[in-house]
Amino acid sequence: MKLAQLLALPATLISAVLAIPEYSEHLHLRPLPNGYLYAGFNFTASTSLSAYESQHFRYFPRSLGQILQHSDTRELHLRFALGRWDDESWGSRPRDGKREGGTGVEIWSWLDSGGGKPAVEERWSSLVNSLSGLFCASLNFIDGTKTTRPVLSFEPEGTHRGGGNGMELLHGTLPHEVVCTENLTPFLKLLPCKGKAGISSLLDGHKVFDANWQTMSIDVRPICGLGGDCRLEIQQTVDIVLDIKRSMRPRNDPIPRPRPVEELECDESKSYHASDTCYPKRKEGEMAWSLSKIFGTPVRGSCHVADGDESHDISLEVSPDRAVEVSHGGSNDTLASHEQNQLVRTMRLPDSARQHTDISLPQHIFQDSPHQNRPTLYASRQITGCGQERGGMHTVLHNPHTHQQRIVYLESLPWFLRPYMHTLKVLTHPTNSHDRPTIPLKPDQMYYTPALDRKRGTHLELLLTIPAQSTVELTYDFDKAILRYTEYPPDANRGFDVAPAIIRVLPSTHNTHNTSTAGNEIGQDSYFRTTSLLLPLPTPDFSMPYNVIILTSTVIALGFGSIFNLLVRRFVLAEEVPRSAVAVRVAGVLGKVRGVVGSLKGRLRGGGQGRGGGGVAVGVNGVAAEGDGGMNGVSSVVESRKER
Amino acid sequence: MDPTLGDDGGDLSDADGAGLRAPGIAKPTPPTEALRTLLTRRTIVLSFWIIVLCLGLPHWLWTTSTYRASLPLSTMNDWAEGKACDLRFAYPIRLRTPGWARERIVELGGNLSALLGHDGPGGLLDFTIHPGDSDEEPLPPPRENVALTVVLHAADPPGTHEVTSHLEPGESILHLGSGITEAGQIADQIREITVPQQEALAYVLSGTPFAATEYEALRATRQTWTETSLDARNNRTFKPSTTYHLSFSLFVARNEPSAWAIEDALAAYVAPLVDALSSLSNFTITTQVQLHASFSPSIAGPTFDEASGEWKLRREDLSGFVNAAEWPLSPSIGEGSTINFVLYVPAAEYSPLVVADTGGTVWLVPQWGGVAILNLDGPSTPLKATKATDRTTLSATDLDEVMLTFADQLTSLIGLPSTPSGSLALRIAALQRERATALLLSTASTLGALSRLVHKLPNIPIPDTVATSVATSLRHIDLACQDLRAGRYSKTDSNLGALGNAQAASEASEKAFFEPSMVGQVYFPDEHKVAVYVPLLGPMGVPLVLAGVKESLSLYRSIRQKVKGT
């Protein structure tokens, strides 16, 4: 019974709405090709809506609950992500990409729309500001320019009274944000066991942020049962892909350094293989690993805190012929495959709070490379063009399946990237034959909100149908705006981040194609995100304003000075120029100095021999020379006046 | 030596220059200028200067000036110096004597008034006696602004309550036994209630410009223990605020118990108190449960005492007991302060946990909240282990004692005076008076500080919002002062009352003082201005000044010559 419940784990999100325990947690492990390991943590807590409204919190975190109440948030989705999921070798994304975010921070939420637009914006700003404090992230920088209101891309996950009327969706991204330990710590604090017991004890900042791909998510949504009793559910997930070898490097030597040549595994069949040339061999197997070695610690105790939570804590997806050992405290055990699904092994942590649990797998050589689900779609996006004035966007979407797919393509661009929609081209061609002419593809629907400088970013949403086994290219041109002096960040020459495009693959309506190997099930849509982009903008020299001020001032002063002098000066012959009193006085003083110097010189010459005398003489000469220079200066001034 | 040196000696040294000069080269002098050209040049220089001074300078000043709304600075200073309001507190007393003749009541009222008024100007309270109608029975709702109603039961048959007095808990009514009929006795009874109030008010006023010398005299007569107790109360108390967020948290060292019957417990012990206090502030209540709460690493942790079989927590560790870094006790969102109440359930192996010296399990953290340790019986006790849910849930009866303690801590955290212990209504009324006074004082000092700031920093801008806030604040503080003198302490439909007005005044004054656009401009550096102005004004100013100086000198010389010549 329990096992059956677990097996349908991805589907339990929807099916097990009725009998959800107040808290449950789950860890899913799946080795990936080339020595990677996927670990997906899932923590789900819920509270009854009445308790939430009267502010009695048990497993639902109080700090988050108060923020949601204060900002009238109906449903919240928050993502922190880092790295890139390698579609080509790792296959389809975990949880259909639904618990995944674009690089940096992404947030979307449905807010109560009462009070009109200003009230909603007020709530949104209060929400992002409070969350910013709670998660130590720069969410407070999500202002009007980084907020969009997507139409097609997202749908509420929860059940809402009034069928979703009276609420408004807002979406914001921060692609520049670097997700790190300071975001994980508050994330763990929201959990009932706070990373001290149960599977959350594996989550350590050093390991999580050393991963090749990492995404943390928080989803809050109301769920109503058939009887009308509503609960508010918070689902927190952490999905990471770890390099097994890298994570298992010894603790006393944590610095990654190149391995000596003798230890490298080279593909000796290559023609250029030599003692100093090595082409790394593709890994055919998987090295031995254990939880405690990869995460640095075994699972400490368990976090079975809710009544009626009988589900399994850990599931492992490995081939049936692998031996899996589990050690509880001192005793060792072998984890057998599940009766119904040979690929999955499940276990429940012992209730004792003190026991440590560890799972270890021996080294394994694959007979055939493990089967990976093909992703629904491949997507990539680049900036094209050169120069600092304009550029272009180029997105490639590739449908590997034998049936057509409907997708929603969402881009939220910053205001300083100004796209030209008349240049938007969507072209398609079958993947296999490159020589065939490309056929223009008409978007089924298009939503476009143009940008307003410094007020609003561009929002572009396209509903496309991608034909079977073909590639769609989407291109448009854009201009790069010139920012104001104060709008540049301190590292202006790095470039500006452009948020990833979000692609929603709509559930397939063609039942005939459901038997295909596509990862998505009927009625389930999946999400993809491209990588974020770096946009170089024209960057000024930041001393510019002062240079401009000084240059302008000098020009004005020059003009003014010459006109003024022309007006008030008297013009006389050069010989008639009277000697000014100051010049006469200076000349008198200089004459006296010269006289003194001359007499000194005479004296030194008279009795001056030896070192000391020479030294002094040099000094005196120096003074004399200076005097000469000064005199020359005066005389030259006089001469130049004469020339006039 | 150098031929150029003596080439021309100028007009000044004509005599010795002539000796040095090479013969034959006569220094030519420029022709004398026509008066007309001289005049034109002077007019040009003058007009340049006129343009600079009359057009350029005002324009520059106008474009670079900061906007400063006008503030009523003298009124603000008056408040800060305590001149604007003579703080007195009306204390109307209503006298009810069922069964007495009208004349006798009036006479008693007169005597009483004389006796209480005899306290003289030293007292802060202004007593007025309103003899009530004797035949009204039962007590009608107290007429507006009655601080205390005294009911004499002299006409009752002499019974057990001969000379005793008692207070009605929920209302400000003093019942006097049948033995008390003399005005002196009644005055003593009333004084017993009002003297702590007077002392508390004098304490609030002490050290401020509002404290007149006569209050200082009163202060001197006060016993030192009163002062220390008032000090302690003041240190503990939260800042007056319109809203308090009460946060009740259950922290558990392990993962059991993970639930508590907090709703029932709150309804039984905290809700009635909060209802009664609602005339002072608004209260919101949140609760949370947190498992796996560990001690802060900064404290030594409990030690096991063999003799008593208890785990002892050292007294020094109490201040660091609340693990601020890990326990999620963030303040609630929104205006107002958060009062935390923490119930800690130690792990079974550290149980029972008590404070070392006293053996107590409860303590109060000033201006933060209260902490209580709840030692559960071991799981072996048959009472507790009957059902699984009993282990995981704390029942309302488990929480009885703790909730009573928390309620008590709440009263001291918001500063409710402990006397008169018989009547909550009187204590709340007393706190209302103190709060209104404290808020009034803080508003006055904020206004004074703002006035000084505006005076000290001449280049900060003052937006209109500040002026509006100051005006609002002044209006409300004035009303608050009048309300205090008239005895309108509580909020009514038509009036905010002294406390409401003082709160409004305080909020407005804080808003004015902490106006962000004022703060940002204070640090605009002068170096920036220099960098901008020097390249422009330097090259333009130098020829202008030199020409001005030269022309004025020549003008001066020509005038002098003219004077000499004539």
Interface residues (C-beta under 8 A of the other chain):
Chain A: S54 Q55 H56 F57 R58 Y59 P61 R62 S63 Q66 I67 H70 S130 L134 K189 P192 C193 K194 K196 A197 C303 H304 V305 A306 D307 A353 Y546 I549 I550 T552 S553 T554 I556 A557 L558 F560 G561 F564 N565 L567 V568 R570 V572 L573 E575 E576 V577 P578 R579 S580 A581 A583 V584 A587 L590 G591 R594 M631 V634 S635 V638
Chain B: M1 D2 T4 L5 D7 D8 G9 G10 D11 L12 S13 K27 P28 T29 P30 E33 T37 R41 I44 V45 F48 S247 R254 N255 S258 A259 I262 E263 T284 I285 T286 T287 Q288 V289 Q290 L291 H292 S294 E326 P328 S330 S332 I333 G334 A388 T389 T392 A531 V532 P535 L536 G538 P539 M540 P543 L544 A547 E551
